[in-house]
Amino acid sequence: MSSKKISVLLLIAVFLAGFQAGIIYSDHSSIFDDDVSQENEEKVVSEEIKSFEINHSLSQIRSEIFQESRESVVSVNHADRNIGDFSRSAVGSGFVYDDSGHIVTNYHVVSGGEIFDVTFLDDEVYTAELIGSDPYTDLAVLKIDDDKRDFEPLRRGDSSKIKVGEDVLAIGNPFGLEGSMTSGIVSHTNRMIPAVEQFSISNVIQTDAPINPGNSGGPLLNIEGEVIGINTAINTRDSTFSGIGFAVPSSTVERVIPVLKEEGFYQHPWLGVSGLDVTPAIAEEMDLEESRGFLVVEVVDDSPADKAGMLPGDRDAEIRGTDIMVGGDVIIGIDDVRITQLSEVLNYLARKEVGDTITVHVIRDNEEKSLELTLESRPEIN
C-alpha cells in the first residue's frame, strides 16, 4: 500500500476519533467522583481516543491491503485430481510473482504433479505448468501462458528487517475457502523447520496469524502490503491451526525463485555432516571448556566434510537417558563467523554458493583446528 493511502486513512481515523471524543468525554464525565481530578479525566479520554484511532486505522489498512492483493492471490489444484468431482477444493494457495504469469507456491503443494489449475478470485481458471521446484526450501514456480490477462504481481518486502511483534496478514484458501484473510503478529524469527530427509529450512518466520490446510503457498504480508514470507506449515498434530504457523522468508524467495525460473532447480551448498547442538551435558561429557558449537555426529562418505578430514563421533555415551555418539569435531566457526548452533551453520551456508571455498573452525581433542573445504551441491532426492 502506498504511504499516501495510509496517510489518508490515518487522517480519516483521527477525524472520526475527534468526533467520537465528545461522546466518550460526555459519557465519562458523569461517572467520575468529585475527588477525581480534571487531569485524570483527560488522561482516560486521551487513552480511549488513542485506542480508537489505532484500531480504526488498522482495520481500514487491513481492508485496503486485502482489496489491493486479492487479484494476485490464487488457489492451486492438481489438474488431474478434480476429474469427475462436483467441487474444486484447493490443494493450496499461491500468488502472482511477476507480470509474465509466474506463480509462486510451496513445493509440497505441487509435489507429484506437472499440470495445475490456477484459480483467481474472479473465478477465472488457467492451466499452469510446473517449471521449477526446490524441496529444501519448500518453494515452487508455476507458469501461466496467457496474453489476455494482465498479471498483477504482489510487492515484495525485506524479511530481514521484520521484528517480533509486527502485524502480519495471511491470505489464502484455508480448507478450500477461497480468498480468506487472517491477521496476527510475528511471534518469532529465524526459526528452523524440517524440510526433506534430514535437512531443515532456516530463517523461517513464526506467526500467530491463523494458518490452516489450504493456506500453504499463500503470501504472508506486512502492514505495507508487501510479501515478507510464504505460508508453509503449521505446528500441530491434527493439521489444524493451534497458535503457531511458519512462513518461508522473502529473503529466501528472492534468492531461490529467480534460479528456479531459469534453471528449474536450485543447488544448495552442502557440508555433508549431521549432529547436535552442544549442551552443557555434552560439554561435560567431552570435557569441553564451553557449551557452544555444533557437535559432528556423522560425516557422509565422500562429502566435502569427509574430503576435508572432518571427524565424526567415535564413542557412544548416555546423556540424560539418550544414547549420543560423542567425540567428534565441534564446529565453532566458519570463516570469520562465530558458530554456536546448527541454525547459524545453515544461515551462513545459505549465503554461499556451490564451489565456494570456506574455512571451518573446529574443536578436536580440546584444540582448535581449521579445515578448508569446497562446498558441493546437496545430493538429489530419489
C-alpha positions in Angstrom: 0.0 0.0 0.0 1.3 3.5 -0.8 2.3 5.8 2.0 -0.2 8.3 0.6 -3.1 5.9 1.1 -2.0 5.1 4.6 -1.8 8.8 5.5 -5.3 9.4 4.2 -6.6 6.5 6.3 -4.9 7.9 9.4 -6.3 11.3 8.8 -9.8 9.9 8.5 -9.3 7.9 11.6 -8.2 11.0 13.5 -11.2 12.9 12.3 -13.6 10.2 13.3 -11.8 9.8 16.6 -12.2 13.5 17.3 -15.9 13.4 16.7 -16.2 10.3 18.9 -14.1 12.1 21.6 -17.0 14.4 22.5 -19.3 11.4 23.1 -16.6 9.5 25.1 -15.9 12.5 27.2 -19.5 13.2 27.9 -20.1 9.6 29.0 -17.2 9.6 31.3 -17.8 12.9 33.0 -20.8 11.6 34.7 -19.1 8.6 36.4 -16.2 10.4 37.9 -16.4 11.2 41.6 -15.9 14.8 42.7 -12.5 14.0 44.1 -11.2 12.8 40.7 -9.1 15.5 39.1 -9.7 17.0 35.7 -6.2 15.7 34.8 -7.3 12.1 35.3 -10.5 12.6 33.3 -8.5 14.0 30.4 -6.0 11.1 30.6 -8.8 8.5 30.4 -10.3 10.3 27.4 -6.9 10.6 25.7 -6.2 6.9 26.1 -9.6 5.9 24.7 -9.2 8.3 21.7 -5.8 6.8 21.0 -7.1 3.2 21.2 -10.0 4.1 18.8 -7.6 5.8 16.4 -5.3 2.7 16.3 -8.0 0.1 16.0 -9.9 2.1 13.3 -6.8 2.8 11.3 -5.5 -0.8 11.4 -8.9 -2.2 10.3 -9.0 0.2 7.4 -5.5 -0.6 6.4 -6.1 -4.4 6.5 -9.2 -4.0 4.4 -7.3 -1.8 1.9 -4.4 -4.4 1.7 -6.9 -7.2 1.0 -8.6 -5.3 -1.8 -5.2 -4.5 -3.4 -3.9 -8.0 -3.1 -7.0 -10.1 -3.9 -6.4 -10.2 -7.6 -2.9 -11.5 -7.1 -3.7 -14.4 -4.8 -4.7 -17.8 -6.3 -5.8 -21.3 -5.4 -3.7 -24.1 -6.9 -5.1 -27.5 -7.8 -3.6 -30.6 -9.4 -5.4 -30.7 -12.8 -5.9 -34.4 -12.6 -7.4 -34.5 -9.1 -10.8 -32.9 -9.9 -11.9 -35.1 -12.9 -15.5 -36.2 -12.1 -15.7 -34.1 -9.0 -18.5 -31.7 -8.3 -16.3 -29.4 -6.2 -12.9 -27.9 -6.7 -11.3 -27.9 -3.2 -8.0 -26.1 -3.2 -4.8 -28.1 -2.7 -3.1 -25.0 -1.7 -2.5 -21.3 -2.5 -0.1 -19.2 -4.4 0.5 -15.6 -5.6 1.5 -13.8 -8.8 5.2 -13.2 -8.8 5.7 -11.1 -11.9 3.8 -9.8 -14.9 4.9 -12.7 -17.0 2.5 -15.1 -15.3 4.8 -16.8 -12.9 3.0 -18.1 -9.8 4.9 -18.9 -6.6 3.7 -21.6 -4.2 5.0 -24.4 -2.0 6.9 -27.5 -3.2 4.6 -29.7 -1.1 1.5 -28.2 -2.8 2.7 -29.2 -6.3 4.7 -32.3 -5.4 3.8 -35.2 -7.7 2.2 -33.1 -10.5 3.2 -31.3 -13.6 0.0 -29.5 -14.8 -2.2 -27.4 -12.5 -5.4 -25.4 -12.4 -4.8 -21.9 -11.0 -8.0 -20.1 -10.0 -8.1 -16.4 -9.4 -10.6 -14.7 -7.1 -12.6 -13.5 -10.1 -13.2 -17.3 -10.8 -11.1 -17.3 -13.9 -9.2 -20.6 -14.2 -5.9 -21.0 -16.0 -3.8 -24.0 -16.8 -0.3 -23.7 -15.4 2.9 -25.8 -15.8 5.4 -26.6 -13.1 8.7 -25.1 -14.3 10.8 -25.3 -11.1 10.8 -26.6 -7.6 13.0 -26.9 -4.5 12.1 -29.3 -1.8 14.8 -28.0 0.5 13.1 -24.6 0.8 9.5 -25.8 0.0 9.3 -23.5 -2.9 7.9 -23.9 -6.4 7.2 -21.9 -9.5 4.3 -22.4 -12.0 3.9 -20.6 -15.3 0.6 -19.5 -16.9 0.8 -18.7 -20.6 -2.0 -16.3 -21.4 -1.5 -13.0 -23.2 -5.0 -11.8 -22.5 -4.7 -11.4 -18.7 -2.9 -8.6 -17.1 -1.0 -10.2 -14.2 -0.6 -8.0 -11.1 2.4 -9.2 -9.0 2.5 -8.6 -5.3 5.1 -6.2 -4.0 7.8 -8.0 -2.0 9.4 -6.7 1.2 12.6 -7.4 3.1 12.1 -10.1 5.7 15.5 -9.4 7.2 14.0 -6.2 8.6 10.9 -7.6 10.4 10.8 -7.7 14.1 8.8 -9.7 16.7 5.5 -8.0 17.4 4.9 -6.6 13.9 1.5 -7.0 12.4 1.1 -9.5 9.5 -1.7 -10.7 7.3 -2.1 -14.2 5.7 -4.2 -14.5 2.5 -5.0 -17.9 1.0 -7.6 -20.7 0.7 -7.9 -22.5 4.1 -10.0 -25.6 3.8 -10.8 -24.6 0.2 -12.4 -21.3 1.3 -11.0 -19.0 -1.4 -9.8 -15.5 -0.7 -9.6 -15.7 3.1 -7.5 -13.3 5.2 -6.3 -13.7 8.7 -4.2 -11.4 10.8 -1.7 -11.7 13.7 1.8 -10.8 14.6 5.3 -12.0 14.0 5.8 -14.2 17.1 9.5 -15.1 16.3 12.1 -15.1 13.6 15.0 -17.2 12.5 13.2 -20.5 13.3 14.2 -23.8 11.7 11.6 -26.3 10.5 12.1 -29.7 8.8 12.2 -29.9 5.0 13.0 -33.2 3.5 15.2 -36.1 4.7 17.4 -34.7 7.4 17.6 -31.2 6.1 15.9 -28.1 7.5 14.7 -24.7 6.3 16.4 -21.9 8.1 15.4 -18.2 8.9 11.7 -19.2 9.0 9.2 -16.7 10.2 6.9 -17.8 13.1 3.5 -16.1 13.3 0.3 -16.5 15.3 -1.8 -15.5 12.3 -4.2 -18.4 11.7 -2.8 -20.7 9.0 -4.7 -23.9 8.0 -4.5 -26.6 5.3 -5.0 -24.7 2.0 -3.1 -21.7 3.2 0.2 -23.3 2.1 1.8 -21.3 -0.7 -0.1 -18.1 0.0 1.6 -14.8 1.0 2.3 -13.5 4.4 2.1 -9.7 4.1 3.4 -6.9 6.3 1.3 -3.9 7.2 2.6 -2.2 4.0 1.0 -4.9 1.9 4.4 -6.4 0.9 5.2 -10.1 0.8 7.6 -11.0 3.6 7.0 -14.7 3.6 5.2 -17.7 2.1 3.0 -19.6 4.4 4.3 -23.2 4.5 3.4 -25.1 7.7 1.5 -25.3 11.0 2.8 -26.7 14.2 0.2 -29.2 15.2 -0.6 -32.9 15.2 -4.1 -32.7 13.7 -3.4 -30.4 10.8 -5.4 -27.5 12.2 -4.1 -24.2 13.5 -3.1 -24.2 17.1 -1.4 -20.9 17.6 1.8 -21.2 15.7 2.4 -21.1 11.9 5.5 -20.8 9.8 6.5 -18.9 6.6 9.5 -19.2 4.3 11.0 -15.7 4.4 11.1 -13.4 1.4 14.9 -13.3 1.6 14.9 -17.0 0.7 12.2 -16.4 -2.0 14.3 -13.7 -3.6 17.4 -16.0 -3.7 15.7 -19.2 -4.9 12.8 -18.2 -7.2 14.8 -16.4 -9.9 17.0 -19.5 -10.2 14.0 -21.9 -10.3 12.5 -19.7 -13.2 15.7 -20.1 -15.2 17.1 -23.5 -14.2 14.2 -25.4 -12.8 16.2 -26.4 -9.7 18.4 -24.8 -7.1 21.7 -26.1 -5.9 22.2 -25.8 -2.1 25.8 -25.7 -0.7 26.4 -28.9 1.4 28.9 -29.9 4.1 27.8 -33.5 4.5 27.5 -33.7 8.3 24.8 -34.3 10.9 24.9 -33.8 14.6 23.7 -31.9 17.6 24.0 -28.5 19.2 26.4 -28.7 22.2 24.6 -28.7 25.5 26.1 -28.3 29.0 25.7 -32.1 29.4 27.5 -32.8 26.2 30.2 -30.3 27.0 30.8 -32.0 30.4 30.9 -35.5 28.8 33.5 -34.3 26.2 35.4 -32.1 28.8 34.8 -29.0 26.7 35.6 -25.6 28.1 32.3 -24.1 26.7 28.9 -25.5 25.9 28.7 -23.9 22.5 29.1 -25.1 18.9 27.7 -27.9 16.7 28.8 -31.5 17.5 29.5 -33.5 14.4 28.0 -37.0 15.0 28.1 -38.3 11.4 30.1 -37.5 8.3 28.8 -38.6 4.9 31.3 -40.6 2.9 32.9 -38.6 0.0 31.2 -35.4 1.2 33.0 -32.0 1.4 33.4 -32.5 5.1 34.8 -36.0 4.6 37.3 -34.8 1.9 38.4 -32.1 4.3 39.1 -34.6 7.1 36.3 -33.7 9.5 35.9 -36.4 12.2 32.5 -37.9 13.4 31.7 -39.2 16.8 33.8 -42.2 17.9 32.1 -43.4 21.1 28.6 -43.9 22.4 27.6 -42.1 25.6 24.3 -42.0 27.5 23.5 -38.4 28.2 20.3 -37.7 30.2 18.8 -41.0 29.1 19.7 -40.7 25.4 22.5 -42.5 23.6 24.6 -40.0 21.7 27.7 -40.6 19.6 30.3 -38.1 21.0 34.0 -37.4 20.5 33.6 -35.9 17.0 34.7 -32.4 15.9 32.8 -29.5 17.3 32.2 -26.7 14.8 32.7 -23.3 16.4 33.2 -21.1 13.4 33.1 -20.7 9.6 35.4 -18.2 8.1 35.1 -15.2 10.4 31.7 -16.1 11.7 31.3 -17.5 15.2 29.1 -20.6 15.4 27.1 -21.5 18.5 24.4 -23.8 17.0 23.3 -25.6 13.8 20.9 -22.8 12.7 23.9 -20.5 12.4 25.7 -23.0 10.2 22.7 -23.2 7.9 22.2 -19.5 7.8 25.8 -18.9 6.8 25.8 -21.6 4.1 22.6 -20.1 2.7 24.7 -17.1 1.7 27.3 -19.1 -0.1 27.3 -20.9 -3.5 28.3 -24.3 -4.7 32.0 -24.2 -5.5 32.9 -21.7 -2.8 35.8 -22.5 -0.5 35.3 -21.9 3.2 37.3 -22.5 6.4 35.6 -24.4 9.1 37.0 -24.0 12.7 36.5 -26.9 15.0 37.5 -28.1 18.4 39.2 -31.5 18.3 40.6 -33.0 21.5 40.3 -29.6 23.2 42.4 -27.9 20.5 41.2 -25.6 17.8 41.8 -26.7 14.2 41.0 -25.1 10.8 39.7 -27.2 7.9 39.5 -25.8 4.4 36.8 -27.3 2.2 35.0 -26.7 -1.1 31.2 -26.6 -0.9 29.3 -29.1 -3.2 25.7 -29.4 -4.1 23.4 -31.5 -1.9 22.6 -34.9 -3.4 19.4 -35.2 -5.3 16.3 -36.7 -3.6 15.4 -40.0 -5.1 
